[in-house]
Amino acid sequence: MKPVRLPAAATLALPRWALYALGMLYILPGLIGRDPWKDDAGSFGIMWTMARGGLHDWLYPNIAGLAVNDEGPLAFWLGAICIKLFGWLLGDVLAARVSNIGIFVLGTMSLWYTAFHLGRRPEAQPLRLAFGGQPEPDDYGRTLADTAVLVYLGSLGLLLYSHETLAVTLQGSLIAYFLYRAVRYVENASVRNAALVGLALGALTLTRGPLSPIALVIALFLGARFFRLPARTSLRHMALAAGVALLLTLVWVLPASIVQPYGQSPVPAWTAWNLNELSLPNWTSISAFFRVGVWFFWPAWPFAGWAIWAWRRQQNLLHIVLPLTFLGALTLVILCDPSPENGDLLKLLPPLALMAAFGLPTMKRGAINAIDWFSVMVLTTLAALVWLFWIAKLTGWPAQLAHNALKLVPGFKPEFGIISFLVAAGGTVGWIVLVRWRVSRQPSVLWRAVVLSSSGLILLWVLLMTLFLPDLNYRRSYAGVAQAIAAKLPPNANCIDTNVSAAQRASFAYFGRLPFAGMEGGQCDYVLLQDSVRTRAKADDKADNKADSKADDDRANGKPGDKRALAQRLDTGRATLLWEGRRASDRDERFRLYRRR
């Protein structure tokens, strides 16, 4: 017996304007007005270098002369194209983030149409009621599609990464598109659908390498065999998909190998990086997966787990078997990564959100009501705390909250922003109206639980990205340091050698227009060093004892902590110190600008 029994009233469609409004409220805050932070400044630096550079920069991704050999160029191409098209109007930073909007739309639309197609299938339909009144297939499919998108938007991992110009962000949306194309292929195993599967696989390869696409094409073949598609036809179609993916990859690999930008091809280093991403699963990767995944996939994973349990007695369920197969294949790829990144978990969110949508209709009314009230109480309390901290930092009352709000941003002077306040107030009013609708009308629609949790999470994000955005920019941006360095650098400076990280190099190149040494190298007259400033009394007492034991580790790991090792490597022993400083919010990090004699 099917585990779903629903009346038609439970599948009333979420108004389109409401879904679009939630999507815009989700993606726009965090893109507008935010400086490049350390997490995504490096990726923006690649895009900015491409947009300002020539063909060699498009073929060999680099950050103002620092080669970036990992990942692939597709995400950076998209951002650079947006800078070219919209930079004159929006500024380079916001123009690059236009690509984030497109990537977000691709992921959510792909997930919506995947759930819609699966929800209309006969095996997914609710049990027919004795006296009728069950939902129509299209209505049920539309409700499941809305639910899948709301679960997707309510996931904590997507919230953290969808606003950053990263390759993993594009990878997550491309997985959602691949999932849609795979469903369409199983429903109709045609050459056209196989070619479109290959298009998704090729885009994934150009984004983060071939490991995930290889796992996905194998998983799709196994899924096709599970649903009894002819083996010979499936093999031929998978070969076609792999061929299309290879042709799309050659769009970058072939020119980069022929042109040899900056005297070398990035392809061997890119291939080596992909090979280094593959090893046997170890305790580090397994423990990191479960430790991070518990919050990263929330609330998708509990609903998805319940869906697997609720539908366990049914057979040939495309809406469970196919996403579960892809989930297993991608999880294996992540566990085989010796140094997993949190952002790489984004590729598991689309199949999890899809299964979660099919788990929600099987839950008891009491469980859904409990989720409702938990969301209302917890998220309303958190939103009230954000407002209270904002009032405290502006007025100084309550004193303890004001101290806690400002202690992480020493030297920052908060100011009242009318636009930020109006946006935050409008979002809060919208939340109050939504809660009142839930309390007063007691709606029976299926998506009521996830619309509250997703909307509450979006409200918190809007509040943080409006009321506290100046604080976050002050703490996490390198704009002030870059401008201070640029003020001390002579206009005729030829180039700068440096040991700063990729993200810092991008920020200094963009905000300060610092002329770092290019890919070709050369002798520079200036050196920019980064090192650490520990508690000075302890550091001075222990420096001589620790210098010898740490020197080898610092040189091997590229750490900037040992001053003598840095001076020897970058030749600052007889250089003149021009400037020394740091971000006011960072008591450990220090930068020094030297001129060589």
LINBELDA-V819381 format. One record per backbone hydrogen bond with DSSP energy under -1.0 kcal/mol. CO is the residue of the C=O (numbers start at 1). NH is the residue of the N-H. Records with the same first field share a line. If there is no record, write none. Layout:
CO = NH  NH
//
This chain:
4 = 127
7 = 10
8 = 11
10 = 446
15 = 19
16 = 20
17 = 21
18 = 22
19 = 23
20 = 24
21 = 25
22 = 26
23 = 27
24 = 28
28 = 31  32
37 = 41
40 = 44
41 = 45
42 = 46
43 = 47
44 = 48
45 = 49
46 = 50
47 = 51
48 = 52
49 = 53
54 = 58
55 = 59
56 = 60
61 = 68
63 = 66
66 = 63
73 = 77
74 = 78
75 = 79
76 = 80
77 = 81
78 = 82
79 = 83
80 = 84
81 = 85
82 = 86
83 = 87
86 = 89  90
87 = 91
91 = 95
92 = 96
93 = 97
95 = 98
96 = 99
97 = 101
98 = 102
99 = 103
100 = 104
101 = 105
102 = 106
103 = 107
104 = 108
105 = 109
106 = 110
107 = 111
108 = 112
109 = 113
110 = 114
111 = 115
112 = 116
113 = 117
114 = 118
115 = 119
116 = 120
118 = 121
121 = 124
129 = 132
133 = 8
136 = 140
137 = 141
138 = 142
139 = 143
140 = 144
141 = 145
142 = 146
143 = 147
144 = 148
145 = 149
146 = 150
147 = 151
148 = 152
149 = 153
150 = 154
152 = 155
155 = 159
156 = 160
157 = 161
158 = 162
161 = 164
164 = 166
166 = 170
167 = 171
168 = 172
169 = 173
170 = 174
171 = 175
172 = 176
173 = 177
174 = 178
175 = 179
176 = 180
177 = 181
178 = 182
179 = 183
180 = 184
181 = 185
182 = 186
183 = 187
184 = 188
188 = 190
190 = 194
191 = 195
192 = 196
193 = 197
194 = 198
195 = 199
196 = 200
197 = 201
198 = 202
199 = 203
200 = 204
201 = 205
202 = 206
204 = 208
205 = 209
206 = 74
207 = 72
210 = 214
211 = 215
212 = 216
213 = 217
214 = 218
215 = 219
216 = 220
217 = 221
218 = 222
219 = 223
220 = 224
221 = 225
222 = 226
223 = 227
224 = 229
225 = 228
230 = 234
231 = 235
232 = 236
233 = 237
234 = 238
235 = 239
236 = 240
237 = 241
238 = 242
239 = 243
240 = 244
241 = 245
242 = 246
243 = 247
244 = 248
245 = 249
246 = 250
249 = 252  253
250 = 254
252 = 256
253 = 257
254 = 258
255 = 259
256 = 260
260 = 263
261 = 264
266 = 270
267 = 271
268 = 272
269 = 273
270 = 274
271 = 275
272 = 276
275 = 278
282 = 286
283 = 287
284 = 288
285 = 289
286 = 290
287 = 291
288 = 292
289 = 293
290 = 294
292 = 296
293 = 297
296 = 157
297 = 300  301
298 = 156
299 = 303
300 = 304
301 = 305
302 = 306
303 = 307
304 = 308
305 = 309
306 = 310
307 = 311
309 = 312
311 = 314
317 = 320  321
318 = 322
320 = 324
321 = 325
322 = 326
323 = 327
324 = 328
325 = 329
326 = 330
327 = 331
328 = 332
329 = 333
330 = 334
331 = 335
332 = 336
334 = 337
336 = 279
342 = 345
343 = 346
344 = 347
345 = 348
346 = 349
348 = 352
349 = 353
350 = 354
351 = 355
352 = 356
353 = 357
356 = 360
360 = 363
364 = 368
365 = 369
366 = 370
367 = 371
368 = 372
369 = 373
370 = 374
371 = 375
372 = 376
373 = 377
374 = 378
375 = 379
376 = 380
377 = 381
378 = 382
379 = 383
380 = 384
381 = 385
382 = 386
383 = 387
384 = 388
385 = 389
386 = 390
387 = 391
388 = 392
389 = 393
390 = 394
391 = 395
392 = 396
398 = 402
399 = 403
400 = 404
401 = 405
402 = 406
403 = 407
406 = 409
409 = 412
417 = 421
418 = 422
419 = 423
420 = 424
421 = 425
422 = 426
423 = 427
424 = 428
425 = 429
426 = 430
427 = 431
428 = 432
429 = 433
430 = 434
431 = 435
432 = 436
433 = 437
434 = 438
435 = 439
436 = 440
437 = 441
438 = 442
445 = 448
447 = 451
448 = 452
449 = 453
450 = 454
451 = 455
452 = 456
453 = 457
454 = 458
455 = 459
456 = 460
457 = 461
458 = 462
459 = 463
460 = 464
461 = 465
463 = 467
468 = 472
469 = 473
470 = 474
471 = 475
472 = 476
473 = 477
478 = 482
479 = 483
480 = 484
481 = 485
482 = 486
483 = 487
490 = 493
495 = 526
496 = 517
497 = 528
501 = 505
502 = 506
503 = 507
504 = 508
505 = 509
506 = 510
507 = 511
508 = 512  514
514 = 516
515 = 496
518 = 521
525 = 596
526 = 497
527 = 594
528 = 499
529 = 592
531 = 590
535 = 539
536 = 540
537 = 541
538 = 542
539 = 543
542 = 546
543 = 547
546 = 550
547 = 551
550 = 554
551 = 555
552 = 556
553 = 557
554 = 559
562 = 566
563 = 567
564 = 568
565 = 569
566 = 570
567 = 572
572 = 575
576 = 595
579 = 593
581 = 591
583 = 586
588 = 533
590 = 531
591 = 581
592 = 529
593 = 578  579
594 = 527
595 = 576
//
